[in-house]
Amino acid sequence: MSTILDGEMEQQGDLELTSPAFDDGDGMPDSVGYVNENANPELEISGVPDEAESLVLVMDDPEAQPVAGHTWDHWLAWNIDPDIGTIPEGWDADGAVEGYNDYVEQGYGGPSPPEGSHDYRFKLVALDTELETPAETRKARLGSTIAMEATVLASTQLVGAYDAEQGTAF
């Protein structure tokens, strides 16, 4: 079953996700890489609907499909305060919940493409409620929970590229 968190995120409403570290579709800094600093890039959020009670953020790599056999999930965070405005670099998710990525680690797991450059999708969703979902949750369950328990008020996506050679920068 496909959920809103699968595939490309369609723009819905005025919600915007940008980063001072990279423009949409451009390369991300070395520091975000899993074998480098493994620190999430700074993200700026605007256009959140007034009635939003929480935000959900997902980072995934659809280009991992040939190697991993599925879209690789790098970061899941939910129950993010809709008034946050900025998610700082190396964010500790204070007040939000972070799920498990495909490294089977809780929190952010940066890019680590086996070869070439991959595009990583940062997907942001504004919801009308907070989710009662445990931290052990993976993306499929999170998407199903959204479908059953929440109304999506707005959504957007930001794409950043990362090259395998960046993993050897340090």
Residue, then its C-alpha position, 0 to 999 in steps of 0.5 A: m500500500s502506497t502512502i503520502l510518504d512514498g514517491e515524489m511529494e506533491q506540492q500542496g498549499d503554501l508550505e515551503l522547505t528550503s536550506p541555506a546550505f544548498d538550493d533545490g536540486d543542487g549538491m549538499p555539503d560534505s558534512v551531511g554525509y554518513v561517513n563525514e559529520n553525519a549532521n543534517p543540513e539546516l532546513e528552513i520552513s515557511g508557509v505552515p497552515d495556521e491550523a497545523e498541529s505538527l509537521v512530519l519530515v522524511m529524507d529518502d533516496p529513491e536512487a538506492q533501489p537498484v542496490a538496496g531493492h527499495t527506496w532508502d530511508h535516511w531520516l524520519a521525524w514527526n510531531i515537529d512543532p509547526d512554529i519551528g521555522t528552522i531545523p538547525e544543522g545537527w538538530d537534536a529533535d527536541g520535542a519531536v520524535e525520530g524514527y528508525n532509518d534504514y541504517v537501523e538507527q534512530g534519527y538522521g543517517g546521512p547520504s552514503p551512495p555506493e557510487g555516483s551522485h544520488d538525489y535525496r528527497f526531504k519531504l515535509v508534511a503539515l498535519d492537523t494533529e500530532l501522531e501517537t506513534p512510537a519511536e520504533t516506527r519505520k516509514a511504512r507504518l508512519g505513512s499508514t498512521i498519517a492515512m488513518e489518523a490525520t488530515v494532510l493540510a500541506s506538503t512540499q519537497l526539497v531535493g539535494a544531491y550527494d556524490a559518493e566521492q564526498g564520502t571521502a572528503f575527510 
